[in-house]
Amino acid sequence: MIIRKLADVEITGVDLDGVKGITKQLVLGSKDGVPNFSIRVFTLEPGGHSPHHTHEVEHLNIILSGQGALMDEDGQANALVAGDFSFVAPNDVHQFRNTSETENFVFVCAVPKEYE
């Protein structure tokens, strides 16, 4: 059993093409011996976004705070707020965006541990 406080997890920058204003915390991962999924928390500052991208793995998301959007392949914004859940299937084109001008957009992202 592992219990960990988010405040105790190292914050790292996300340095990928198309990323703006994102940090990541790897809350539980392969180094912890998780059998299937790694749990990450992303914080997007106001105006921050991930790249508009696709990959071969699914991810499950739980919005913790703020407001944002999950963009689809056509650029349509699907609004997300605290308490919402989203699922991105393998090969879905997607992008997360913070739509607030004043507060961070924070969400949990669970992915297969090989993709952490």
N, C-alpha and C positions, 0 to 999 in steps of 0.2 A: 504494500500500500504506500502511496506517495501523496503527501499533502504539501502544497506549495502556495505561498502568497505571491500574487502577481507583482506586488511592490518589491519583492526580493529577487525578481528575475532580471538578468542583464538586458539592457536595451541596446540594440544594434541598429545601425543605419541600413537601408536597403539601397544598394548601388547597382541598379539595372537600367538599361536604356528605357526611356519612357516613364520612369518613376519620378515623382515630385513630392517631397515632404512626407516621407513615410519612415516610421521606425517599426522594428519587429522585436518581439520577445518570444523565445522558444520556451514555452512553459513546461511541456513534457515532450520528450523525443526519444530517439533511438538510444542515446546514451543512458537514458533512464530505464531501458529495457521494455519500453512499450511494445506490445505484440503487433499492433496493426496501424494505429493512427498517431500522428504527432499533433500536438495542440500548440498553435501559435496565436499570438495576439498582435494585431497590427493597429498602429495609431497613425491616422492621416491628419496632418495639420490643415487648417483652413486653406482651401485651394489645392490640397494634395490629391494625388491620384496614382493608381497603378498603371502599367502599360495596358493598352488594348491588345489582348493576347489570348492564346489558347495553349492547352497542354493536354497530355494524355491521361491525367488523373482527375478524379472528382475532388471537390471540396465542399465541406459543410460549414456554414457561417452562422454565428449568433452575434447580433449587434448589441454591444454593451452600452454605448453612449453616443450622443451626437446624432447627426443626420447626414445621410449620404445617398448615393445612387449606385445601383449595379447596372452598368451599361451593357446592352446586348450587341450582337454583331452588326445591327443596323444603326447603332448609336442611340437607341431608345433608352431613356433613363427610367429605371424602376426604383422608386423611392424606398429608402430603408431608414428606420428609426430604432431607437433602443427597444429591445424586446422582440424584434423581427428575426426570422430565420431565413436563410437562403441556401439553395443547393445549386452548385455549378457542376454539370455533368462533364465527363471527359469530352474533350474537343469542342466544348462550347466557347465561342469567342466572347470575352467579357472584360470589364474594367470596373474597378471600384473608384468612386470619386467622393470627396468630401464636398457637400453642397452648402455648408455653413461658412459664413464669413468671419465667425467669431469663436467657434468651439471645435475641438478635436472630434473626429469620427473614429470610434474604437470598436473593433470587432474581433471575435474569436474565429480562427480558421483551422479546421481539422482536415488534414491530408494524410494519405498513406505515408507511413514513416520513411519510405524510400525517397519521398519528395520533399522532406522537410527543409 
